[in-house]
Amino acid sequence: MVRIAARFAVPLHPVSTGKNWGYGDACPPGSGQVLVDLKRMERIREVNRELGYVVIEPGVTQGALYDYLRREAPDLWMDCTGAGLSAGVVGNALDRGFGHTRCGDHMAGSCGMEIVLGDGRLLRTGFGQYPDARADRVYPYGTGPMLDGLFSQSNFGIVTALGVWVMRRPEAFSGFFFSALDEADVGELIERLRPLRMMGLLQSAIHIANDVRTFSARTRYPWARANGLTPLPAEIRASMRAEHGIGAWNGCGGIYGTPRTVRATRREVKRALKGFRLHFVDDRRLKLARKVARVLGVLGINRRLGPMLDILEPVYGLLKGIPSDEPLAGTGWRVRTDAPPQALDPLDSHAGFMWASPVIPSTRAAAADLLNLIEPIYARHGFEPLITFTMINERAMIAVTNLSFDQRQVEEAQHATACYHELIQSLIRHGFIPYRSGLTGYGALREAGSPVFWSIADQIKTIMDPRHIFSPGRYGLGGEGD
């Protein structure tokens, strides 16, 4: 198909599942592009239980991989995002998405690609270039130039298979959940958790979400209570925190290992987060809490416990690599009416949302500078920022912030677009560069970047895709789609 498209210069736009929420969807970046839907390339080609990896095609969804591993290799845990059961694993890795476990950096956990180039040739990266290589899925660098990164956040080819590292089911596991009551305490949380990340005691991604992000998982914007005012008034935010039993900042992480190492790490986390609310959760405690909630519900006592567990359990599951559609509810924060029954796709519930997700150093100062920059911008345009700081590695955090709006409200959508453009421009100007963007942001990212970098990228594009048939304009490359 690619050879035919190249012969007649027909542009192709490949998508795996089209669930790249907030950063793009299945729509091509420009007119006249033929959509190449890869969702039926859904084979799980290989599972290696001893070394902990799988080889999958782009149509494999989070739900499909989880079901397969649970059935065929229950001693393996995958990593997943909160994008739902139907989101693709390969597409997320190629856009450098991340999840929750110690395999949370998905691009870092990729090993070996199979790619169709613009002239129809098939490229295998790393040791995959050698037919009988034994380490092609366990050592990503191979011999010679490492080409894998060229196909991440680019339109240089169609990735038709990817090696993905998964984790062995640990002997013991504990999730931990923490919160801070004061809005200013997020910096202190970061300073206390970073040493544990840098020492390797905490290996999972650590997510620290503000109150609005947490509200969005449980409810929708209180339009009547706020008398239609936006952004959400401070006094209502404070009262909602009390009603839902949450802090100004709320976080979670996972601890994996033997019973002995998990106990020891829990002690270190408890020591580090002294003074903050902290709860450890494992399978036994969660099961017991469910029993208690049922009894209290029957007695009419503490009826909040059951709904709180309904929110906690999917997050706890994500820490164990169990995907769920529950987190998708958060996309409807500003939607004014109930979604249609069984509407798991945010597009079906009229949810509009755009992400601006800069990478920052894992320091108190960087977090404060970022919040001081973006919060006034959100407020000026009538939005409250939904923010999660994710400690993605030992030294960096990804500040996932997003605009939420109702797609049917034309004026609100226009305000959201204006807000997004101001956000992106301000973030870049102050050195907070987004790690990922949809079509709307790549023009600004390219314009502000190094001409040398982007000219080299354009040259590589021409080598890999001589007729520029792959998604012209995507990622700011090879067309006018931005």
C-alpha positions in Angstrom: 0.0 0.0 0.0 2.8 2.4 0.9 4.6 1.6 -2.4 1.4 2.5 -4.4 0.9 5.7 -2.3 4.6 6.7 -2.9 4.2 6.0 -6.7 1.3 8.4 -7.0 2.3 10.8 -4.2 -0.9 10.1 -2.2 -0.5 11.3 1.5 -1.2 8.7 4.2 -2.1 9.3 7.8 -1.6 6.2 9.9 -3.3 5.8 13.3 -3.2 2.9 15.7 -6.4 3.4 17.7 -6.9 7.2 17.5 -7.2 7.6 21.2 -4.4 10.1 21.8 -6.6 12.1 24.1 -5.8 15.8 24.4 -2.9 15.6 22.0 -4.7 14.6 18.8 -7.1 12.0 17.5 -7.7 10.0 14.3 -8.1 13.2 12.2 -5.3 13.8 9.6 -3.3 17.0 10.0 -4.4 18.3 6.6 -6.9 17.8 3.8 -6.6 15.1 1.1 -4.8 12.6 3.3 -5.9 9.0 3.3 -6.5 7.6 6.7 -4.6 4.3 7.4 -6.4 2.6 10.3 -4.1 0.0 11.9 -6.5 -1.3 14.5 -6.8 -4.7 12.9 -3.1 -5.2 13.2 -3.8 -6.6 16.6 -1.4 -9.6 17.0 0.6 -10.2 20.1 3.5 -11.8 18.3 5.6 -12.9 21.2 5.5 -13.0 25.0 8.7 -13.8 26.9 7.8 -14.7 30.5 11.4 -15.3 31.6 12.8 -11.9 30.5 9.6 -9.9 30.7 8.8 -8.5 27.3 6.2 -8.6 24.6 6.2 -7.9 20.9 3.0 -6.3 19.7 1.4 -4.7 16.6 -0.1 -1.1 16.7 -3.7 -2.2 17.0 -3.1 -3.9 20.4 -5.1 -2.0 23.0 -4.4 -1.7 26.7 -7.4 -3.8 27.4 -6.4 -6.5 24.9 -2.9 -6.8 26.2 -4.0 -6.9 29.8 -6.6 -9.6 29.1 -4.0 -11.7 27.2 -1.4 -11.5 29.9 -3.9 -12.3 32.6 -4.9 -15.4 30.7 -1.6 -16.5 29.2 1.1 -15.0 31.4 -0.4 -14.1 34.8 3.2 -13.7 36.2 3.7 -10.6 34.0 2.3 -7.1 34.7 2.1 -4.4 31.9 2.1 -0.7 32.4 -0.8 1.4 31.3 -2.1 4.9 31.2 -5.4 6.4 32.3 -6.6 6.6 28.6 -8.9 3.6 28.8 -9.2 0.1 27.6 -9.3 1.0 23.9 -6.2 3.1 23.8 -3.3 1.7 21.9 0.0 0.7 23.5 2.3 1.3 20.5 0.9 4.7 19.7 1.3 5.9 23.3 4.9 4.7 23.4 5.7 6.4 20.1 4.3 9.7 21.4 6.4 9.2 24.6 3.4 8.7 26.9 3.8 7.3 30.4 1.9 5.3 33.0 2.3 4.4 36.7 4.5 1.4 37.4 8.3 1.2 37.3 7.9 0.6 33.5 6.0 3.9 33.3 8.3 5.6 30.8 7.0 3.8 27.7 9.6 5.0 25.2 12.4 4.0 27.6 10.7 0.6 27.9 10.6 0.0 24.1 13.1 -2.4 22.5 13.2 -3.0 18.8 10.9 -1.6 16.1 9.7 -2.8 12.8 8.9 0.1 10.4 7.6 0.5 6.9 9.5 3.4 5.3 8.2 5.8 2.7 9.5 3.8 -0.3 8.0 0.5 1.1 11.2 -0.9 2.5 11.0 -2.7 5.9 13.4 -1.4 8.6 14.2 -3.3 11.8 16.1 -1.3 14.4 18.7 -2.3 17.0 19.9 -5.9 16.8 16.7 -6.6 14.7 18.8 -6.0 11.6 20.4 -9.4 12.2 18.1 -12.3 11.4 19.4 -14.6 14.2 20.1 -11.9 16.9 19.3 -13.3 20.4 19.3 -10.0 22.3 17.1 -7.9 19.9 14.4 -7.5 22.6 16.6 -7.1 25.7 19.2 -4.6 24.6 17.8 -1.6 22.7 21.0 0.0 21.3 22.1 -2.6 18.9 25.2 -1.9 16.7 25.7 1.3 14.8 23.5 4.4 15.0 20.5 4.0 17.2 17.6 4.8 14.9 14.6 4.0 17.2 14.3 7.6 18.5 13.8 8.9 15.0 10.4 7.2 14.8 9.2 8.7 18.1 7.1 11.9 17.7 7.8 11.9 14.0 6.1 11.1 10.7 9.1 9.2 9.2 7.4 5.8 8.8 4.7 3.4 9.9 5.7 1.3 13.0 4.2 -2.1 12.5 5.6 -3.9 15.5 7.3 -2.9 18.8 9.0 -4.7 21.6 7.7 -3.6 25.0 9.2 -4.4 28.3 6.8 -5.5 31.0 7.5 -6.4 34.7 7.5 -9.6 36.5 4.7 -9.9 39.0 6.3 -8.8 42.3 6.2 -11.0 45.4 4.7 -8.1 47.3 3.1 -4.8 46.3 1.8 -1.8 48.2 0.3 1.4 46.8 0.6 4.6 48.8 -1.7 7.6 48.7 -0.9 11.0 50.3 -2.3 14.5 50.5 -1.4 18.0 51.5 -4.1 20.4 52.8 -2.3 23.6 51.9 -1.9 24.7 48.3 1.6 25.8 49.0 2.7 22.4 50.2 3.3 20.8 46.7 6.9 22.1 46.8 7.5 20.4 50.1 6.1 17.1 48.8 8.4 17.2 45.8 11.5 18.0 47.9 10.7 15.0 50.2 9.9 12.5 47.5 12.8 13.3 45.1 15.5 11.8 47.3 13.6 8.5 47.4 13.4 8.6 43.7 17.1 9.4 43.3 18.1 6.6 45.7 16.0 4.1 43.7 13.8 3.3 46.7 10.7 4.5 44.7 10.8 3.2 41.2 7.3 4.0 40.0 6.1 7.2 38.5 4.8 9.4 41.3 1.6 11.4 40.5 0.7 14.6 42.5 -2.6 16.0 41.4 -4.3 19.2 42.5 -7.8 19.3 43.9 -9.6 20.2 40.6 -8.0 17.2 38.9 -9.2 15.0 41.7 -12.7 16.6 41.6 -12.9 15.8 37.9 -12.6 12.1 38.6 -15.6 12.2 40.9 -18.0 14.9 39.7 -18.5 17.7 37.2 -18.2 21.4 37.5 -20.9 22.7 40.0 -22.6 25.1 37.6 -25.6 25.8 39.8 -23.6 26.2 43.0 -21.2 28.6 41.3 -24.1 30.5 39.7 -22.4 30.0 36.3 -19.2 31.7 37.3 -15.9 30.6 36.0 -13.2 29.8 37.0 -14.3 27.8 40.1 -14.5 30.3 43.0 -11.9 29.7 45.7 -14.5 29.3 48.5 -16.3 26.6 46.6 -13.0 24.8 45.9 -12.3 24.8 49.6 -15.7 23.5 50.6 -15.6 20.8 47.9 -12.2 19.6 49.3 -13.9 19.2 52.7 -16.9 17.4 51.2 -14.8 14.9 49.2 -12.2 14.4 51.9 -9.3 15.4 49.8 -6.4 17.8 50.1 -5.2 20.7 47.9 -2.7 18.2 46.5 -3.2 14.5 46.3 -0.7 11.9 45.2 0.0 8.2 44.7 2.8 5.8 43.9 3.6 2.1 44.0 6.1 0.0 45.9 7.2 -3.3 44.3 9.5 -6.1 45.6 9.8 -8.8 48.2 7.7 -8.6 51.5 10.9 -7.5 53.3 11.8 -4.7 50.8 8.3 -3.4 50.6 8.1 -3.1 54.4 11.4 -1.3 54.5 10.4 1.1 51.7 7.1 1.8 53.4 9.0 2.9 56.5 11.1 5.2 54.4 8.0 6.7 52.7 6.3 7.2 56.1 9.4 8.9 57.5 9.7 11.2 54.4 6.1 12.2 54.4 5.7 12.8 58.1 3.2 15.5 58.7 1.2 14.7 55.6 -1.8 12.4 55.3 -0.5 9.1 54.2 -2.3 5.7 53.6 -0.8 2.4 52.4 -3.1 0.1 50.4 -2.6 -3.5 49.4 -5.0 -6.2 48.2 -5.8 -7.4 51.7 -6.6 -3.9 53.1 -8.7 -3.0 50.0 -10.7 -6.1 50.4 -11.3 -5.4 54.1 -12.3 -1.8 53.3 -14.9 -3.0 50.9 -16.4 -5.3 53.5 -16.5 -2.4 56.0 -18.1 -0.1 53.4 -20.9 -2.6 52.8 -21.6 -3.0 56.5 -21.5 0.8 57.2 -23.8 1.3 54.1 -26.4 -1.1 55.5 -26.2 0.7 58.8 -26.4 4.1 57.2 -23.1 5.1 58.7 -20.3 6.8 56.8 -21.8 6.4 53.3 -18.9 8.3 51.8 -16.5 5.3 52.2 -18.1 3.3 49.3 -17.9 6.1 46.8 -14.3 6.9 47.9 -13.3 3.3 47.3 -15.0 3.5 43.8 -12.5 6.2 43.0 -9.5 4.7 44.7 -9.7 1.2 43.2 -9.1 2.1 39.6 -6.1 4.3 40.6 -4.8 1.4 42.7 -5.3 -0.9 39.7 -3.3 1.4 37.4 -0.4 1.1 39.9 -0.6 -2.7 39.1 -0.9 -2.3 35.4 -4.6 -2.8 35.3 -6.2 -0.5 32.7 -9.7 1.0 33.2 -12.1 3.3 31.5 -12.9 5.0 34.9 -10.3 7.7 34.5 -11.9 8.9 31.3 -14.7 10.3 33.4 -12.3 13.2 34.2 -12.5 14.5 30.7 -16.1 15.6 31.2 -15.4 18.1 34.0 -16.9 21.1 32.1 -19.6 19.2 30.2 -23.0 20.6 31.2 -25.3 17.6 30.7 -24.9 13.9 31.4 -23.2 11.8 28.8 -25.2 9.4 26.7 -25.5 5.9 28.3 -22.3 3.8 27.8 -20.4 6.8 26.3 -16.9 5.8 27.1 -15.4 7.8 24.3 -15.0 11.5 25.4 -16.0 12.6 21.9 -19.4 11.0 22.5 -20.0 13.0 25.6 -19.0 16.4 24.0 -15.9 16.6 26.3 -13.4 19.1 25.0 -9.9 19.2 26.4 -6.4 20.3 25.4 -3.2 19.4 27.2 -0.2 21.7 27.8 2.4 19.5 29.5 5.8 21.0 30.1 8.7 19.1 31.6 10.4 20.7 34.6 13.1 19.8 37.0 11.9 18.0 40.2 12.4 20.9 42.5 10.2 23.2 44.7 11.4 26.3 42.8 10.5 25.0 39.4 7.1 23.9 40.5 6.4 27.3 42.1 7.6 29.2 39.0 5.4 27.1 36.8 2.3 27.5 38.9 2.9 31.3 39.2 3.1 31.4 35.4 0.1 29.3 34.3 -2.5 29.9 37.0 -3.1 33.5 36.1 -3.4 32.6 32.4 -6.0 30.0 33.1 -7.9 32.4 35.3 -7.9 35.3 32.7 -9.6 33.0 30.2 -12.2 31.7 32.7 -10.7 28.3 33.4 -9.3 26.5 36.5 -6.2 24.5 35.8 -6.3 20.7 36.2 -2.8 19.9 37.1 -0.8 16.7 37.8 2.9 16.8 38.6 4.3 13.4 37.5 7.8 12.5 38.8 8.6 10.5 35.6 12.2 9.8 36.6 14.7 10.7 39.2 15.3 14.2 38.1 12.3 15.4 36.0 8.6 16.0 36.4 6.0 16.3 33.7 3.4 18.9 34.6 0.3 17.7 32.9 -2.1 20.6 32.8 -5.3 20.8 30.7 -8.2 22.9 29.6 -11.6 21.3 30.0 -14.6 22.7 28.1 -17.9 21.7 26.6 -17.5 21.3 22.8 -21.1 22.5 22.2 -20.5 25.9 23.9 -19.0 27.8 21.1 -17.8 30.8 23.1 -16.2 28.6 25.8 -14.4 26.6 23.1 -13.1 29.9 21.6 -11.8 31.0 25.0 -10.2 27.6 25.5 -8.3 27.9 22.2 -7.1 31.4 23.0 -6.0 30.2 26.5 -4.2 27.3 25.0 -2.2 29.5 22.6 -1.2 31.9 25.3 -0.2 29.0 27.6 2.0 27.4 24.9 3.7 30.7 24.0 4.3 31.6 27.7 5.6 28.2 28.6 8.1 28.2 25.8 9.2 31.7 26.5 10.0 30.9 30.1 11.8 27.6 29.3 9.0 25.2 30.2 8.9 23.1 27.1 6.0 20.7 26.5 7.1 17.1 26.1 4.3 16.4 23.7 1.8 18.3 21.7 -1.1 18.1 19.3 -1.3 19.8 16.0 -2.3 23.1 17.6 1.0 23.5 19.5 3.7 22.2 17.1 3.8 25.4 15.1 4.9 27.4 18.1 7.3 24.6 19.2 9.0 24.6 15.8 9.1 28.3 15.5 10.8 28.7 18.9 13.2 25.9 18.5 16.6 25.7 16.9 16.6 26.1 13.0 19.5 23.6 12.9 17.5 21.0 14.8 14.4 21.3 12.6 16.4 21.5 9.3 18.1 18.3 10.3 14.7 16.8 11.1 13.4 17.8 7.7 16.4 16.3 6.0 15.9 13.0 7.8 12.2 13.1 6.9 13.2 13.4 3.2 15.5 10.4 3.5 13.0 8.2 5.3 10.0 9.4 3.3 11.2 10.8 0.0 7.7 11.7 -1.4 6.6 13.1 2.0 3.5 10.8 2.0 3.3 10.2 5.7 1.1 12.6 7.6 2.4 15.9 6.1 2.4 18.5 8.8 2.3 16.1 11.7 4.9 17.1 14.4 5.7 20.1 12.3 7.4 18.0 9.6 6.9 17.7 5.9 3.9 19.9 5.2 1.6 22.7 6.1 -0.7 20.7 8.4 0.2 22.8 11.5 
